[in-house]
């Protein structure tokens, strides 16, 4: 006799479980409203839940380098690393958090997703964040900022194989990625790259992607879209290159993406077909050289195309998708050319207004890394006070000019003397 499934109803209609030893059903005991939860429904509490129940408060970890958070952790004054200036430590942390190729997940050059910058799966080592609390406060934002957030839409056969274990298509993966971002991750999201076939770009991208980014506030600073040689219509048969520019116009005119600063579109084709791509690019550069739209506050914003497109070349296999194509049977390799058009978002008005618009994220990143009082910008100079404290005495406009100067010179230490010179003027 094969016993029925656990929990089905017996002949008498009472729900119970089957007792294999006595060959009969044993009904579940009815629980009173105020009775405790049965043992088979109880869940062992997580470690964090046990700690919060004992401490009677929520247990979280801070991510901002403020004086309050810095005072709660060890200053690591004995470490040679934390004796260096803050900008040097930032360079070291940025180099440590760079993505690198996983030797266990190499890509074959016949795959659709194989590219010069994607020859293997990219991973980031975050073990340095576990060394101490101060390292976490200064560099916890770097893995999210420097990671390659790439999505291969819409077919699953055009994405790396290690993503197939997720058992969801790329559209669902993109949706889950944006929906599950924390507040800090949304702030640190720097770039999203989309590899997509042309029919999906023209039909769904300009509608789905902006709405998804706007709904959950996960807008990157740079949105990069790549159209590969195998994404054009009829690439297997050698059909002429065709592009509908309406989706580009609607994407550039979308106004509910406040953090978006750049839109980059990469056009890839064979070297032998560059003459077909050139008229398409000339039309885009002439039609969308400058687009005016309004931001979420009603102010005018210009989306301007840079004058010089970026170009690069590379060579790949003739067996794209592990298929032998008759069109490339006589060739040993395929030579590609990639042309990138970059649109930059700028505010309307004077030059100072544009600088203020571009430096909003820089001010936020400095506050995130160095804290509001800039405690780690101190430079040991005889007869001079801490540069961070003197910088705070300056007005906001002068501070923004110093940040712009730091961006041009590439160093925070170079304008230390300028800060010391402007301190008497601001004190008066």
Secondary structure as the mmCIF struct_conf table of DSSP 4:
data_model
#
loop_
_struct_conf.conf_type_id
_struct_conf.id
_struct_conf.beg_label_comp_id
_struct_conf.beg_label_asym_id
_struct_conf.beg_label_seq_id
_struct_conf.end_label_comp_id
_struct_conf.end_label_asym_id
_struct_conf.end_label_seq_id
HELX_LH_PP_P HELX_LH_PP_P1 UNK A 3 UNK A 5
TURN_TY1_P TURN_TY1_P1 UNK A 6 UNK A 7
STRN STRN1 UNK A 9 UNK A 9
TURN_TY1_P TURN_TY1_P2 UNK A 11 UNK A 12
BEND BEND1 UNK A 13 UNK A 13
STRN STRN2 UNK A 15 UNK A 15
STRN STRN3 UNK A 16 UNK A 19
TURN_TY1_P TURN_TY1_P3 UNK A 20 UNK A 23
STRN STRN4 UNK A 24 UNK A 27
HELX_LH_PP_P HELX_LH_PP_P2 UNK A 28 UNK A 32
TURN_TY1_P TURN_TY1_P4 UNK A 33 UNK A 34
BEND BEND2 UNK A 35 UNK A 35
HELX_LH_PP_P HELX_LH_PP_P3 UNK A 36 UNK A 38
HELX_RH_3T_P HELX_RH_3T_P1 UNK A 39 UNK A 41
HELX_LH_PP_P HELX_LH_PP_P4 UNK A 44 UNK A 46
HELX_RH_AL_P HELX_RH_AL_P1 UNK A 47 UNK A 55
TURN_TY1_P TURN_TY1_P5 UNK A 56 UNK A 56
BEND BEND3 UNK A 57 UNK A 57
BEND BEND4 UNK A 64 UNK A 64
HELX_RH_AL_P HELX_RH_AL_P2 UNK A 67 UNK A 71
TURN_TY1_P TURN_TY1_P6 UNK A 72 UNK A 72
BEND BEND5 UNK A 73 UNK A 73
TURN_TY1_P TURN_TY1_P7 UNK A 77 UNK A 78
BEND BEND6 UNK A 80 UNK A 80
HELX_RH_3T_P HELX_RH_3T_P2 UNK A 81 UNK A 83
BEND BEND7 UNK A 84 UNK A 84
HELX_RH_AL_P HELX_RH_AL_P3 UNK A 86 UNK A 96
TURN_TY1_P TURN_TY1_P8 UNK A 97 UNK A 97
STRN STRN5 UNK A 100 UNK A 106
HELX_LH_PP_P HELX_LH_PP_P5 UNK A 107 UNK A 108
TURN_TY1_P TURN_TY1_P9 UNK A 109 UNK A 110
BEND BEND8 UNK A 111 UNK A 111
TURN_TY1_P TURN_TY1_P10 UNK A 112 UNK A 113
STRN STRN6 UNK A 115 UNK A 115
TURN_TY1_P TURN_TY1_P11 UNK A 116 UNK A 117
STRN STRN7 UNK A 118 UNK A 118
BEND BEND9 UNK A 119 UNK A 119
STRN STRN8 UNK A 120 UNK A 123
HELX_RH_3T_P HELX_RH_3T_P3 UNK A 127 UNK A 130
BEND BEND10 UNK A 131 UNK A 131
HELX_RH_AL_P HELX_RH_AL_P4 UNK A 133 UNK A 139
TURN_TY1_P TURN_TY1_P12 UNK A 140 UNK A 141
HELX_RH_AL_P HELX_RH_AL_P5 UNK A 142 UNK A 146
BEND BEND11 UNK A 147 UNK A 147
STRN STRN9 UNK A 149 UNK A 153
BEND BEND12 UNK A 154 UNK A 154
HELX_RH_3T_P HELX_RH_3T_P4 UNK A 156 UNK A 158
BEND BEND13 UNK A 159 UNK A 159
HELX_RH_3T_P HELX_RH_3T_P5 UNK A 161 UNK A 166
BEND BEND14 UNK A 168 UNK A 168
HELX_RH_AL_P HELX_RH_AL_P6 UNK A 170 UNK A 179
TURN_TY1_P TURN_TY1_P13 UNK A 180 UNK A 180
HELX_RH_AL_P HELX_RH_AL_P7 UNK A 183 UNK A 188
STRN STRN10 UNK A 191 UNK A 196
HELX_RH_AL_P HELX_RH_AL_P8 UNK A 198 UNK A 200
HELX_RH_PI_P HELX_RH_PI_P1 UNK A 201 UNK A 205
HELX_RH_AL_P HELX_RH_AL_P9 UNK A 206 UNK A 216
TURN_TY1_P TURN_TY1_P14 UNK A 217 UNK A 217
BEND BEND15 UNK A 221 UNK A 221
STRN STRN11 UNK A 222 UNK A 227
HELX_RH_3T_P HELX_RH_3T_P6 UNK A 229 UNK A 231
BEND BEND16 UNK A 232 UNK A 232
TURN_TY1_P TURN_TY1_P15 UNK A 233 UNK A 238
HELX_LH_PP_P HELX_LH_PP_P6 UNK A 239 UNK A 241
TURN_TY1_P TURN_TY1_P16 UNK A 245 UNK A 245
HELX_RH_AL_P HELX_RH_AL_P10 UNK A 246 UNK A 252
TURN_TY1_P TURN_TY1_P17 UNK A 253 UNK A 253
TURN_TY1_P TURN_TY1_P18 UNK A 258 UNK A 259
STRN STRN12 UNK A 262 UNK A 270
HELX_RH_3T_P HELX_RH_3T_P7 UNK A 271 UNK A 273
HELX_RH_AL_P HELX_RH_AL_P11 UNK A 274 UNK A 287
BEND BEND17 UNK A 288 UNK A 289
STRN STRN13 UNK A 290 UNK A 294
TURN_TY1_P TURN_TY1_P19 UNK A 296 UNK A 297
BEND BEND18 UNK A 298 UNK A 298
STRN STRN14 UNK A 300 UNK A 305
BEND BEND19 UNK A 307 UNK A 308
STRN STRN15 UNK A 310 UNK A 316
BEND BEND20 UNK A 318 UNK A 318
HELX_RH_3T_P HELX_RH_3T_P8 UNK A 320 UNK A 322
HELX_RH_3T_P HELX_RH_3T_P9 UNK A 326 UNK A 328
TURN_TY1_P TURN_TY1_P20 UNK A 329 UNK A 330
BEND BEND21 UNK A 332 UNK A 333
STRN STRN16 UNK A 334 UNK A 347
BEND BEND22 UNK A 348 UNK A 349
HELX_RH_AL_P HELX_RH_AL_P12 UNK A 351 UNK A 358
TURN_TY1_P TURN_TY1_P21 UNK A 359 UNK A 359
HELX_RH_AL_P HELX_RH_AL_P13 UNK A 360 UNK A 370
TURN_TY1_P TURN_TY1_P22 UNK A 371 UNK A 376
TURN_TY1_P TURN_TY1_P23 UNK A 382 UNK A 383
HELX_RH_AL_P HELX_RH_AL_P14 UNK A 387 UNK A 392
TURN_TY1_P TURN_TY1_P24 UNK A 393 UNK A 393
BEND BEND23 UNK A 394 UNK A 394
HELX_RH_AL_P HELX_RH_AL_P15 UNK A 396 UNK A 409
TURN_TY1_P TURN_TY1_P25 UNK A 410 UNK A 410
BEND BEND24 UNK A 412 UNK A 413
TURN_TY1_P TURN_TY1_P26 UNK A 414 UNK A 415
HELX_RH_AL_P HELX_RH_AL_P16 UNK A 416 UNK A 427
#
